[in-house]
Amino acid sequence: MQKSQHQNNYYSFKLCLILLIFLGKKMAYQKVSADQRAPGHSQYLDNDDLQATALDLEWDMEKELEEPGFDQFQLDSAENQNLENSETADLNLDSIQPATSPKGRFQRLQEESDYATHYTRSAPKSNHCNFCCLLKILCTATILFIFGILIGYYAHENCPSNSTSSETLDLQLYQEILKTIQAEDIKKSFRNLVQLYTSEDDIEISKKIGTQWTSLGLEDVQFVNYSVLLNLPGPSPNSVTLSSSGQCFHPNGQPCNEEARKPNSQDLLYSYAAYSAKGTLKGEVIDVSYGNADDLKKIKKIKNVTNQIALLKLGKLPLLYKLSLLEKAGFGGVLLYIDPCDLPKTADLSYDTFMVSLNPGGDPSTPGYPSVDGSFRQNRPNLTSLLVQPISASLVAKLISPLKDRTRKGVCSPLELPNNEERIVNMQVQTVTKFKTVTNVIGYLKGLTSPDRYIIVGSHHHTAYSYSGQEWASSTAIITAFIQALMLKVKRGWRPDRSIVFCSWGGTTFGNIGSYEWGEDFKKVLQRNAVAYVSLHSPIRGNSSMYSVASPSLLQLVAEKNNFNCSRRAQCPKTNVSSVQIQGDSEYFINHLGVPTVQFAYEDIKVLQGPSFLSEALFPKHATKIEEMDPFFTLHETITKLSGEVILQIANEPVLPFNALDIAIEVQNSLKGDQPNTHQLLALASRLRESAELFQSDEMRPANDPKERVPIRVRMLNDILQDMEKSFLVEQVPPGFYRNILYHLDKKTNQFSILLEAWEHCKTLASNETLQEALSEVLHSVNSAQVYFKAGLDVFESTLVGKN
């Protein structure tokens, strides 16, 4: 405060000094040149010499204001001026540039001996006139000096702080961009997109999306192609035959001898498990419920499961993990279904078939490296020895017993096969493996001040040879609507500070192949430059509740956006934000790059309350169903604006809106409860929290205050913030589990997922070796994070010492 007052006084004094010199020059000129003026010519008109003198003095003052110590004042004035004109003029960041002067004013006075002669005139001829002039100048200077002090004082009192001005400008900017997003435009885009899926060529759909993005103004739109191994359905639907009656059924429960109904013919064909083993298998159907360790332990006590067929419910645990347990137990095949009791009453999927992918991610023929020309291709037609076939709930009911009402007194009875009944079936799985081209559309909007830092925004488009579901059209319509709104502002001269990379992925239904291959291709660049990933995968799954998933470092930001923007506030509680495993193309960025991630979606409350991982099933959602869930596309508009505001805030704020302390709190919460052998972890987690608290208070707090913000320190701080989650990437995890251990299996469990699985393992095995390995992985991660924050504090401290 005192420093700013001195600056204002000094500025006022300099203004008075300039006016004093100006008046003196003018009065002297009037005396010397009075005889040369034409009659009637005003004595107050300036000649060219005086104008040049005034301009030179003005230039000199501007140069002085550019000197160190006045940079802040210059920025203050620019920000306040922008704030006053924000309603009538666009924000022009190009005008707010730091200026430098090769020499300071006072340095020039010392170095240039003839500096004072630049603006001198001949001596006055009359001492009396000189005395009068000096008296007038003295009076004028005194009045102006007092007046300048008053102006500086009240200007300082009334002007808002830099922080308030900056935050207000940012908020106005974001709202100006987002207000152009309209539900009707998204609806129109959606309907145009759903007409494209009939194309059998993935490249054609990608080209149309890329052409549209280019027409909206994206400067650099690229098509990135990869030749990958896809597992496609065979020429006819798979089947299940009852040995006792010889009845053959399609996966949806329709008898094989009936001609497939045309609307469902493709659905039947695409009801399969991609990358399953193929062939035929005859065996007893054994109900294993959800297929966890306890379920299998009970079954193995009473039955021989070798080469038998498991009747498995989807949900509660990752499918790949449950299949690995069944494979180890000796099963030969799996009939996979969703129990209707796990779904909302409004969702009647009893006769609907679905698709699943058994691919953990990327091109199976190039595991861990990109599918570029010259890469070695492994022969992997299947990724499991099990024959896996998804079937409908109605077919399960036929396999178990004659159909009967399973709802009694409003309570749904789960499907289950009695242990005393034997069902022998013959299952047939036929698929075809081919190399196909998968295309990603990548569009770049380069940042103004940090173009080497990327915020990645991901949607996905329909991939040929797969289900014709329409959730991809919602995803693509939303990302296109945000691009359109953003580019309207960019065309008027504005740019975000960091680069935004828009991605429409191909091959998502086969195991996020497009995003994995692109991530592996650009891994080195992304490890260094990727800041955050905003997922737009399957944004409309229901219409009753907003459900948000975010990295621990982004939980506060997302909760804040939910509270202010939720269209149905009563059904959007703060607790509806969590860090859980999600489906979609964000998986590579979370598990292999440790990039903070956020996703907004609408879901049915019953699904949220039921078993997790039901979204692993890909149902053929038609356009009519999505429009039934959101007829006016207001939910689409809300998702677009929520995601857009988060994108803008991450891309444009000087300090990344990540929270270090929330990560430490998440670690502590994950170690609470009745868990054995965690005392050492708890002590280490406590030290991690202390380091995070110091880091947040000592480094993040001053960096968020523009008065204390130093550009080089802000850059160092942001580098630390964007890499915080990399410490929690572990090498060995069970199939289907996230390598980023900060993400939980579901909202109901706070414990580290790998520790939960290890404790379940201990129940079935005499050895606790698996538990010790899991504890060691967690210990190493927590210790690595603690060392990371401590090292960050040491670097900042060394920087301060070096400057002092």
C-alpha positions in Angstrom: 0.0 0.0 0.0 2.8 2.4 1.0 4.8 1.6 -2.1 1.8 2.2 -4.4 1.2 5.6 -2.7 4.8 6.7 -3.3 4.5 5.7 -6.9 1.4 7.7 -7.3 3.0 10.8 -5.6 6.1 10.4 -7.8 3.9 10.1 -10.9 2.1 13.3 -9.9 5.3 15.2 -9.3 6.6 14.2 -12.7 3.4 15.3 -14.3 3.7 18.7 -12.7 7.4 18.9 -13.7 6.5 18.3 -17.3 3.7 20.9 -17.2 6.1 23.4 -15.5 8.7 23.1 -18.2 6.0 23.2 -20.9 4.5 26.5 -19.5 8.0 28.0 -19.1 8.9 27.2 -22.6 5.6 28.6 -23.9 5.9 31.9 -21.9 9.5 32.4 -23.0 8.5 31.8 -26.6 5.7 34.3 -26.3 8.2 37.0 -25.2 10.9 36.3 -27.8 8.5 35.9 -30.8 5.8 38.4 -30.0 6.9 40.8 -32.7 6.8 38.0 -35.4 3.2 37.0 -34.9 0.6 38.2 -37.4 -2.1 40.5 -36.0 -5.0 38.6 -34.5 -3.1 35.4 -34.1 -3.8 33.8 -30.7 -0.9 33.8 -28.3 -1.9 30.3 -27.1 -1.4 28.5 -30.4 1.7 26.2 -30.4 4.2 26.2 -33.1 5.9 23.1 -34.4 8.9 23.5 -32.1 6.8 23.5 -29.0 4.8 20.5 -30.2 8.0 18.6 -30.8 9.2 19.6 -27.4 5.9 18.3 -25.8 6.1 15.1 -27.7 9.7 14.5 -26.7 8.8 15.1 -23.0 5.8 12.8 -23.3 8.0 10.1 -24.9 10.5 10.5 -22.1 7.8 10.1 -19.4 6.5 6.9 -21.2 10.0 5.5 -21.2 10.4 6.2 -17.5 7.1 4.4 -16.8 8.5 1.4 -18.6 11.5 1.1 -16.2 11.6 -1.6 -13.6 9.5 -0.6 -10.6 6.8 0.9 -12.9 5.8 -2.3 -14.8 3.2 -3.2 -12.2 1.7 0.3 -12.4 1.5 0.1 -16.2 -0.3 -3.3 -16.0 -2.6 -2.0 -13.3 -3.6 0.9 -15.6 -4.1 -1.4 -18.5 -6.2 -3.8 -16.5 -8.4 -1.1 -15.0 -8.9 0.4 -18.4 -9.9 -3.0 -19.8 -12.3 -3.6 -16.9 -14.1 -0.3 -17.6 -14.4 -1.0 -21.3 -15.2 -4.7 -21.1 -18.8 -4.3 -22.0 -18.1 -2.5 -25.2 -14.8 -3.7 -26.4 -13.1 -7.1 -26.8 -10.3 -8.1 -24.5 -7.0 -7.4 -26.4 -4.2 -9.2 -24.8 -1.7 -8.0 -27.4 -1.9 -4.5 -25.9 -0.8 -5.6 -22.5 2.9 -6.4 -23.2 5.8 -5.8 -20.9 8.0 -3.0 -22.2 11.7 -2.4 -21.6 13.8 0.7 -22.0 17.4 0.5 -23.0 18.3 3.3 -20.5 16.6 4.7 -17.5 15.8 8.4 -17.4 18.2 9.2 -14.5 20.9 7.0 -16.1 20.6 9.1 -19.2 20.9 12.3 -17.3 24.3 11.1 -16.0 25.7 9.7 -19.2 24.6 12.4 -21.6 26.2 15.7 -20.8 24.2 17.6 -23.3 20.9 16.2 -22.2 19.8 19.4 -20.6 20.5 21.5 -23.7 18.1 19.5 -25.9 15.1 21.6 -24.9 16.8 25.0 -23.9 16.1 28.4 -25.4 18.0 31.7 -25.5 18.1 33.6 -22.2 15.3 36.1 -21.6 16.1 39.8 -22.2 14.2 41.2 -19.3 14.9 40.4 -15.6 11.5 41.8 -14.7 9.7 39.5 -17.1 11.9 36.6 -15.9 10.8 37.2 -12.3 7.1 37.4 -13.3 7.4 34.2 -15.3 9.1 32.4 -12.4 6.4 33.6 -10.0 3.6 32.3 -12.3 5.4 29.0 -12.8 5.9 28.5 -9.0 2.2 29.2 -8.3 1.0 26.9 -11.1 3.4 24.1 -10.1 2.2 24.3 -6.4 -1.4 24.1 -7.4 -0.8 21.2 -9.9 1.3 19.3 -7.3 -1.5 19.4 -4.7 -4.1 18.5 -7.3 -1.9 15.6 -8.5 -1.6 14.2 -5.0 -5.4 14.3 -4.5 -6.0 12.6 -7.8 -3.4 9.9 -7.0 -4.9 9.3 -3.6 -8.5 8.9 -4.6 -7.6 6.9 -7.7 -5.7 4.5 -5.5 -8.6 4.2 -3.0 -11.2 3.7 -5.6 -9.5 1.4 -8.1 -10.0 -2.4 -7.5 -7.0 -4.6 -6.9 -5.2 -6.3 -9.7 -6.5 -9.7 -8.5 -10.1 -8.6 -8.5 -9.7 -6.9 -11.9 -8.0 -10.0 -13.4 -10.6 -12.4 -12.0 -13.5 -10.3 -13.1 -12.1 -10.0 -16.6 -11.6 -13.7 -16.9 -15.1 -14.4 -15.7 -16.5 -12.0 -18.2 -14.4 -13.5 -20.9 -15.5 -17.1 -20.1 -19.2 -16.1 -20.0 -18.9 -14.2 -23.2 -17.6 -17.4 -24.9 -20.0 -19.8 -23.3 -23.2 -17.7 -23.8 -23.0 -18.4 -27.6 -23.5 -22.2 -27.0 -27.1 -23.0 -27.6 -29.0 -26.3 -27.2 -30.7 -25.9 -30.6 -27.3 -25.7 -32.4 -26.1 -28.9 -30.6 -29.3 -30.7 -31.6 -28.9 -29.7 -35.2 -25.3 -30.9 -35.2 -26.3 -34.2 -33.5 -28.9 -34.9 -36.2 -26.5 -34.2 -39.0 -23.9 -36.5 -37.4 -26.2 -39.6 -36.9 -26.8 -39.6 -40.7 -23.1 -40.4 -41.2 -22.8 -43.6 -39.3 -24.2 -45.7 -42.2 -20.8 -45.2 -43.9 -18.7 -48.3 -43.8 -15.5 -46.2 -44.1 -14.0 -44.7 -40.9 -12.0 -42.3 -42.9 -15.1 -40.7 -44.5 -16.6 -39.8 -41.1 -13.3 -38.5 -39.9 -12.9 -36.2 -43.0 -16.4 -34.7 -42.5 -15.5 -33.9 -38.8 -12.1 -32.5 -39.8 -13.7 -30.3 -42.6 -16.2 -28.9 -40.1 -13.6 -28.1 -37.5 -11.5 -26.3 -40.2 -14.5 -24.3 -41.4 -15.0 -23.1 -37.8 -11.5 -21.7 -37.8 -9.2 -24.2 -36.2 -5.8 -23.4 -37.7 -4.2 -26.9 -37.8 -6.4 -30.0 -38.3 -4.7 -33.3 -38.9 -5.8 -36.8 -39.7 -3.6 -39.4 -38.0 -4.1 -42.9 -39.3 -3.1 -46.3 -37.8 -3.4 -49.7 -39.2 -4.6 -51.9 -36.3 -5.8 -55.4 -35.6 -9.6 -55.5 -35.1 -11.7 -58.4 -33.9 -14.9 -58.3 -35.9 -18.1 -60.4 -35.8 -18.5 -63.4 -38.0 -20.9 -63.8 -40.9 -23.7 -65.0 -38.7 -24.7 -64.4 -35.1 -23.3 -66.5 -32.3 -25.5 -69.0 -30.6 -26.3 -70.9 -27.4 -28.0 -74.3 -27.6 -29.7 -76.2 -24.8 -28.6 -79.8 -24.8 -31.7 -81.1 -23.1 -34.1 -79.8 -25.7 -31.9 -79.0 -28.6 -33.3 -75.5 -28.7 -30.9 -73.0 -30.3 -31.0 -69.3 -29.3 -29.4 -66.1 -30.5 -27.8 -63.9 -27.9 -31.0 -61.9 -27.4 -33.1 -64.9 -26.7 -34.6 -65.2 -30.1 -34.8 -68.8 -31.5 -32.3 -69.5 -34.2 -34.9 -70.9 -36.6 -36.7 -67.6 -36.7 -35.7 -65.0 -39.2 -33.9 -62.2 -37.5 -36.0 -59.0 -37.4 -34.4 -56.4 -39.6 -34.0 -53.6 -37.0 -32.2 -56.1 -34.7 -30.2 -57.9 -37.4 -27.1 -55.8 -36.9 -27.6 -55.8 -33.1 -27.5 -59.6 -33.1 -24.4 -59.7 -35.3 -22.6 -57.3 -33.0 -23.5 -59.0 -29.8 -20.1 -60.4 -29.1 -16.9 -60.0 -27.0 -14.1 -58.5 -29.1 -10.8 -60.5 -28.8 -12.5 -63.5 -27.2 -11.3 -67.0 -28.1 -13.5 -68.5 -30.9 -14.9 -72.0 -31.4 -17.5 -74.2 -29.8 -17.7 -75.5 -26.2 -20.1 -77.8 -24.5 -20.3 -77.7 -20.7 -22.3 -77.2 -17.6 -23.5 -73.7 -16.9 -22.3 -72.7 -13.4 -23.7 -69.6 -11.8 -20.8 -67.6 -10.4 -22.9 -64.4 -9.7 -20.5 -61.4 -10.0 -17.4 -63.6 -10.1 -15.4 -62.1 -7.2 -13.0 -64.2 -5.1 -15.6 -65.2 -2.5 -18.1 -66.3 -5.2 -15.4 -68.5 -6.8 -14.3 -69.9 -3.5 -17.8 -71.1 -2.7 -18.4 -72.6 -6.1 -15.1 -74.5 -6.2 -16.0 -76.2 -2.9 -19.0 -77.9 -4.4 -18.3 -78.2 -8.1 -15.6 -79.1 -10.6 -15.3 -76.0 -12.7 -12.7 -77.3 -15.2 -13.7 -76.5 -18.8 -17.2 -75.6 -17.7 -19.2 -72.5 -18.6 -19.6 -69.7 -16.1 -22.8 -67.6 -15.9 -21.4 -64.2 -15.0 -23.1 -60.9 -14.1 -21.5 -57.7 -15.3 -20.6 -55.2 -12.6 -18.9 -54.6 -9.2 -15.4 -55.4 -10.5 -13.6 -54.8 -13.9 -14.6 -57.5 -16.4 -11.0 -58.2 -17.3 -10.2 -58.9 -13.7 -13.1 -61.3 -13.2 -12.2 -63.1 -16.5 -8.7 -63.6 -15.2 -10.0 -65.2 -12.1 -12.3 -67.5 -14.1 -9.4 -68.4 -16.4 -7.1 -69.3 -13.4 -9.9 -71.4 -11.9 -10.1 -73.5 -15.1 -13.3 -72.4 -16.7 -13.6 -72.8 -20.5 -16.3 -70.3 -21.4 -18.4 -67.4 -20.0 -22.0 -66.3 -20.6 -22.1 -62.7 -19.6 -25.2 -60.7 -18.8 -26.6 -57.7 -16.9 -29.2 -58.4 -14.2 -32.3 -56.3 -14.7 -32.3 -55.6 -11.0 -29.1 -53.6 -11.4 -30.7 -51.2 -13.9 -33.3 -48.5 -13.5 -37.0 -49.5 -13.9 -37.2 -47.2 -16.9 -34.5 -49.1 -18.7 -36.0 -52.2 -20.1 -33.0 -54.0 -21.6 -34.3 -57.6 -21.0 -34.1 -58.4 -24.8 -31.3 -56.1 -25.7 -27.9 -57.5 -26.6 -24.6 -55.7 -26.1 -20.9 -55.8 -27.0 -17.8 -55.8 -24.8 -14.2 -55.5 -25.6 -11.6 -57.6 -23.8 -8.8 -55.4 -25.0 -7.0 -53.5 -22.2 -6.1 -50.8 -24.6 -4.4 -50.0 -28.0 -3.6 -52.2 -30.9 -3.2 -55.8 -29.7 -0.6 -56.5 -32.3 1.7 -53.7 -31.0 1.4 -53.8 -27.2 3.2 -50.8 -25.6 4.4 -49.2 -28.8 2.6 -47.4 -31.7 1.3 -49.0 -34.9 3.5 -47.1 -37.3 5.1 -48.4 -40.5 7.9 -50.8 -39.7 6.6 -51.9 -36.3 6.8 -55.6 -35.4 3.3 -57.1 -35.4 2.5 -59.8 -32.9 0.0 -62.6 -33.8 -2.7 -62.1 -31.2 -6.1 -63.0 -32.6 -7.5 -63.4 -29.1 -6.5 -62.0 -25.7 -8.0 -64.7 -23.5 -8.4 -68.5 -23.7 -12.0 -68.2 -22.6 -14.9 -68.3 -25.0 -16.9 -65.2 -24.0 -20.4 -64.4 -25.2 -22.7 -61.6 -24.0 -26.4 -62.6 -23.8 -29.6 -60.8 -22.8 -31.4 -61.2 -19.5 -34.3 -62.9 -21.3 -32.0 -65.7 -22.5 -30.6 -66.2 -19.0 -34.2 -66.6 -17.7 -34.8 -69.3 -20.4 -31.6 -71.1 -19.4 -32.6 -71.0 -15.7 -36.3 -71.9 -15.7 -39.6 -71.0 -17.3 -40.3 -67.3 -17.2 -42.0 -66.1 -14.1 -42.7 -62.8 -12.3 -39.5 -61.9 -10.5 -40.9 -58.8 -8.9 -42.7 -59.4 -5.7 -44.1 -56.5 -3.6 -42.0 -54.1 -5.5 -38.8 -55.9 -4.8 -36.8 -57.2 -7.8 -35.5 -60.8 -7.4 -32.0 -61.2 -9.0 -31.5 -63.9 -11.6 -29.7 -67.0 -10.2 -29.4 -70.6 -11.2 -30.2 -73.1 -8.3 -27.2 -75.2 -7.3 -29.3 -78.4 -7.5 -30.2 -77.9 -11.2 -27.9 -78.8 -14.0 -27.9 -77.0 -17.4 -25.8 -78.3 -20.2 -25.3 -76.0 -23.2 -23.3 -75.8 -26.3 -22.0 -72.3 -27.1 -20.6 -71.2 -30.4 -18.4 -68.1 -30.9 -17.2 -67.1 -34.3 -15.3 -63.9 -35.0 -12.9 -62.6 -37.7 -9.6 -60.9 -37.2 -8.5 -58.2 -39.7 -6.2 -55.3 -40.0 -8.1 -52.1 -40.5 -7.4 -48.3 -40.6 -8.4 -46.3 -37.6 -8.3 -42.5 -37.9 -8.0 -39.8 -35.3 -8.9 -36.1 -36.0 -6.6 -33.8 -34.1 -7.1 -30.0 -34.1 -4.8 -27.4 -32.5 -5.4 -24.0 -31.1 -2.0 -22.7 -30.1 -1.6 -20.7 -26.9 -0.4 -17.2 -26.6 2.2 -17.3 -23.8 2.7 -21.1 -23.2 2.1 -22.8 -26.6 4.1 -25.8 -25.4 1.5 -26.7 -22.7 -1.4 -28.7 -23.9 -5.0 -29.1 -22.6 -6.4 -32.2 -24.4 -10.1 -32.3 -25.1 -11.3 -35.7 -26.2 -14.4 -37.0 -27.9 -14.9 -40.0 -30.2 -16.5 -40.7 -33.5 -18.2 -43.8 -34.9 -15.8 -46.5 -36.0 -16.8 -48.6 -39.0 -17.1 -52.3 -38.4 -18.6 -51.7 -34.9 -21.9 -51.1 -33.1 -24.0 -48.3 -34.6 -24.7 -46.7 -31.2 -25.3 -43.0 -31.2 -23.5 -41.8 -28.0 -20.6 -40.8 -30.3 -22.8 -38.3 -32.0 -23.5 -36.6 -28.6 -19.8 -36.6 -27.9 -18.9 -35.1 -31.3 -21.7 -32.5 -31.3 -20.6 -31.2 -27.9 -16.9 -30.8 -28.8 -17.9 -29.1 -32.1 -20.2 -26.7 -30.3 -17.4 -25.6 -27.9 -15.0 -25.2 -30.8 -17.5 -23.0 -32.6 -18.0 -20.8 -29.5 -14.3 -20.6 -28.8 -13.2 -19.7 -32.4 -15.7 -16.8 -32.5 -13.6 -15.1 -29.8 -10.3 -16.2 -31.3 -11.3 -14.5 -34.6 -11.6 -11.2 -32.7 -8.0 -11.4 -31.5 -8.1 -13.3 -28.2 -6.2 -16.5 -27.5 -5.8 -18.7 -24.4 -2.4 -18.7 -22.7 -1.9 -22.5 -23.2 -2.6 -24.6 -26.3 -5.9 -26.6 -26.6 -5.7 -29.8 -28.5 -9.1 -31.1 -29.8 -9.2 -34.9 -30.5 -11.9 -37.1 -32.1 -10.7 -40.6 -31.5 -11.4 -43.7 -33.6 -11.5 -47.3 -32.5 -12.9 -46.5 -29.1 -15.3 -49.4 -29.0 -12.5 -51.9 -29.6 -10.5 -50.8 -26.6 -9.7 -47.1 -27.0 -7.3 -48.0 -29.8 -7.1 -44.6 -31.5 -6.2 -42.7 -28.3 -3.7 -45.3 -27.2 -1.9 -45.4 -30.5 -1.7 -41.6 -30.6 -0.6 -41.4 -27.0 2.1 -44.0 -27.6 3.2 -42.2 -30.8 3.7 -38.9 -29.0 4.5 -40.2 -25.6 7.7 -38.3 -25.0 6.1 -35.0 -26.0 3.0 -35.6 -23.9 4.9 -36.7 -20.8 6.5 -33.3 -20.8 3.8 -31.0 -22.1 0.3 -32.5 -21.4 -1.4 -30.5 -18.6 -4.9 -31.9 -18.4 -7.4 -34.1 -20.2 -11.1 -33.2 -20.5 -13.2 -36.2 -21.5 -16.5 -35.9 -23.4 -17.0 -39.6 -23.7 -20.7 -40.7 -23.6 -22.0 -37.5 -21.9 -25.7 -38.5 -21.9 -26.3 -41.9 -20.3 -29.5 -40.8 -18.4 -31.3 -37.6 -17.4 -31.7 -37.7 -13.7 -28.4 -36.7 -12.2 -25.1 -35.0 -13.0 -22.2 -37.2 -12.3 -18.6 -35.9 -12.5 -15.3 -37.7 -12.3 -12.1 -35.8 -11.6 -8.6 -36.3 -10.5 -8.0 -35.6 -6.8 -6.1 -32.4 -7.8 -9.2 -31.2 -9.7 -11.9 -32.2 -7.3 -12.4 -28.7 -5.8 -12.6 -27.0 -9.3 -15.2 -29.5 -10.5 -17.3 -29.3 -7.4 -17.3 -25.6 -7.6 -18.5 -25.7 -11.2 -21.2 -28.2 -10.3 -22.5 -26.0 -7.5 -22.8 -22.9 -9.7 -23.9 -24.5 -13.0 -26.0 -27.6 -12.2 -29.3 -27.2 -13.8 -31.0 -29.4 -11.2 -29.3 -28.2 -8.1 -31.3 -30.5 -5.7 -30.1 -33.6 -7.6 -26.5 -32.5 -7.9 -24.9 -32.7 -4.4 -21.3 -31.9 -3.8 -20.6 -35.6 -3.2 -21.4 -36.4 -6.8 -17.8 -35.7 -7.7 -15.3 -38.5 -7.2 -12.1 -40.1 -8.5 -13.2 -43.5 -9.9 -12.3 -45.6 -12.8 -14.2 -44.6 -15.9 -14.7 -45.9 -19.4 -13.4 -44.0 -22.5 -10.3 -42.6 -24.1 -9.1 -40.8 -21.0 -7.7 -44.1 -19.8 -4.3 -43.8 -21.5 -3.7 -40.3 -20.2 -4.6 -41.3 -16.7 -2.7 -44.6 -16.5 0.4 -44.0 -18.6 1.0 -40.3 -18.4 -0.5 -39.4 -15.0 -2.4 -36.4 -16.5 -5.2 -34.8 -14.3 -8.5 -35.6 -15.9 -12.1 -34.4 -15.6 -15.4 -35.7 -17.1 -19.0 -34.4 -16.8 -21.9 -36.7 -17.6 -25.6 -37.2 -16.9 -26.7 -40.6 -15.5 -29.6 -42.3 -13.9 -29.6 -42.3 -10.2 -30.3 -46.0 -10.0 -27.3 -46.8 -12.1 -25.1 -44.7 -9.8 -26.5 -46.5 -6.8 -26.1 -49.9 -8.3 -22.9 -52.0 -9.2 -20.1 -50.2 -10.9 -18.6 -51.1 -14.3 -22.0 -51.6 -16.0 -20.9 -49.1 -18.5 -18.4 -51.7 -19.9 -21.4 -53.0 -21.9 -21.9 -51.2 -25.1 -25.6 -51.1 -26.0 -26.8 -49.9 -29.4 -28.3 -46.6 -28.3 -30.2 -45.2 -31.2 -30.7 -41.5 -31.9 -34.3 -41.7 -30.8 -33.3 -43.0 -27.3 -30.9 -40.2 -26.8 -33.4 -37.6 -27.9 -35.9 -39.2 -25.5 -33.5 -38.7 -22.6 -32.8 -35.1 -23.7 -35.5 -33.9 -26.1 -34.6 -30.2 -25.9 -30.8 -30.9 -25.6 -30.5 -28.7 -22.5 -28.4 -31.5 -20.9 -26.1 -31.4 -23.8 -25.8 -27.6 -23.5 -25.1 -27.9 -19.7 -22.3 -30.5 -20.3 -20.8 -28.3 -23.0 -20.7 -25.2 -20.8 -19.4 -27.0 -17.7 -16.7 -28.7 -19.7 -15.9 -25.5 -21.6 -15.5 -23.4 -18.5 -13.1 -25.9 -17.0 -11.1 -26.0 -20.3 -10.9 -22.2 -20.3 -9.9 -22.0 -16.7 -7.1 -24.6 -17.0 -5.9 -23.1 -20.4 -6.0 -19.4 -19.3 -5.2 -19.0 -15.6 -1.6 -18.0 -14.8 -1.5 -20.6 -12.0 -3.0 -24.0 -12.9 -6.1 -24.5 -10.8 -4.8 -27.8 -9.3 -4.8 -28.5 -5.6 -1.8 -30.3 -4.1 -3.3 -30.7 -0.6 -6.3 -32.6 -2.0 -4.0 -35.3 -3.2 -2.5 -35.7 0.2 -6.0 -35.8 1.8 -7.1 -38.4 -0.7 -4.1 -40.6 0.2 -4.9 -40.4 3.9 -8.6 -41.2 3.3 -7.5 -44.2 1.2 -5.6 -45.6 4.2 -8.4 -45.3 6.7 -10.4 -48.2 8.1 -9.6 -51.6 9.5 -6.7 -52.4 7.2 -3.7 -54.4 8.4 -0.1 -53.4 8.0 -0.7 -49.8 7.2 0.8 -48.0 10.2 4.0 -47.2 8.2 1.9 -46.0 5.3 -0.1 -43.7 7.6 3.0 -42.1 9.0 4.3 -41.5 5.5 1.0 -40.1 4.4 1.1 -37.7 7.3 4.5 -36.4 6.2 3.1 -36.1 2.6 0.3 -33.9 3.9 2.7 -31.7 5.8 4.8 -31.2 2.7 1.7 -30.5 0.6 0.4 -27.9 3.1 3.7 -26.1 3.1 3.8 -26.2 -0.7 0.3 -24.8 -1.0 0.8 -22.1 1.5 4.4 -21.0 0.7 4.2 -21.3 -3.1 0.7 -21.5 -4.4 -0.8 -18.7 -2.2 1.7 -16.0 -3.3 1.6 -17.1 -6.9 -2.1 -16.6 -6.9 -1.7 -13.0 -5.8 -0.7 -10.8 -8.8 1.2 -8.4 -6.5 3.6 -11.2 -5.5 3.6 -13.1 -8.8 7.0 -13.6 -10.5 6.8 -15.1 -14.0 9.8 -17.6 -13.6 8.5 -18.8 -10.3 5.0 -19.3 -11.7 6.4 -21.4 -14.5 8.3 -23.5 -12.1 5.2 -23.9 -9.9 3.0 -25.0 -12.9 5.6 -27.6 -13.9 5.3 -29.1 -10.4 1.5 -29.0 -10.4 1.1 -30.7 -13.7 3.3 -33.6 -12.7 1.9 -34.3 -9.3 -0.1 -37.4 -10.2 2.8 -39.1 -12.0 4.2 -40.3 -8.6 1.1 -42.6 -8.2 1.6 -44.6 -11.4 2.5 -48.2 -10.4 3.9 -50.9 -12.7 2.0 -54.0 -11.7 -1.8 -54.0 -11.2 -4.4 -56.7 -11.6 -6.1 -56.8 -15.1 -8.7 -54.1 -15.5 -7.3 -52.0 -12.5 -6.0 -48.5 -13.1 -2.2 -48.0 -12.8 -3.0 -44.6 -11.3 -3.8 -45.7 -7.8 -5.5 -42.4 -6.9 -8.6 -43.7 -8.7 -10.9 -46.1 -6.8 -13.0 -48.9 -8.1 -16.3 -47.2 -7.2 -17.7 -44.4 -5.0 -18.5 -46.7 -2.2 -14.9 -47.7 -1.4 -12.2 -45.2 -0.5 -9.4 -47.7 -0.1 -6.6 -48.2 -2.6 -8.0 -50.6 -5.2 -4.8 -52.7 -5.4 -4.8 -53.2 -1.6 -8.4 -54.3 -1.6 -7.7 -56.9 -4.2 -4.6 -58.1 -2.4 -6.6 -58.6 0.8 -9.2 -60.6 -1.1 -6.3 -62.7 -2.5 -5.1 -63.4 1.1 -8.5 -64.9 1.9 -8.1 -67.6 -0.8 -4.3 -68.1 -0.6 -2.2 -69.1 2.4 0.6 -66.8 1.3 0.5 -63.0 1.8 3.1 -62.3 -0.8 0.6 -60.5 -3.0 -0.4 -58.2 -0.1 3.2 -57.4 0.6 3.8 -56.5 -3.0 0.8 -54.2 -3.1 1.8 -52.5 0.1 5.2 -51.9 -1.3 3.8 -50.4 -4.4 1.6 -48.0 -2.4 4.5 -47.2 0.0 6.8 -46.3 -2.9 4.1 -44.1 -4.5 3.4 -42.1 -1.3 7.1 -41.7 -0.6 7.8 -40.6 -4.2 5.1 -37.9 -3.9 6.4 -36.7 -0.5 10.0 -36.4 -2.0 8.5 -34.7 -5.0 6.9 -31.9 -3.0 9.9 -31.6 -0.7 12.2 -31.2 -3.7 9.9 -28.6 -5.1 10.0 -26.6 -1.9 13.8 -26.9 -1.8 14.1 -25.6 -5.4 12.0 -22.5 -4.6 14.0 -21.8 -1.4 17.2 -22.0 -3.4 15.8 -19.6 -5.9 15.0 -17.1 -3.2 18.5 -17.4 -1.7 20.1 -16.9 -5.1 18.1 -13.7 -5.6 19.0 -12.4 -2.2 
